[in-house]
């Protein structure tokens, strides 16, 4: 599976969390298990997505949530590419 597909799946997981009455931060272990990825691979994806501004993660990428920008990307279902500097 491509990294772009994994990023969209992360956004789907994080957006599902918003349906809870009291959404909580999502643990990277839970994301990794749902994506069938190793924790280091998941942390790398979360770091890239955090840098892109589509999610917010704590410093060690153990907890994450989707941002407004992430919701917009998800609704447009467009491929996620890092911002060019």
Secondary structure, DSSP 8 states (H G I E B T S, - for coil): --HHHHHHHHHHHHHHHTTSTT---EEHHHHHHHHT--HHHHHHHHHHHHHHTSEEE-TTSSEEEE-HHHHHHHHHT--------
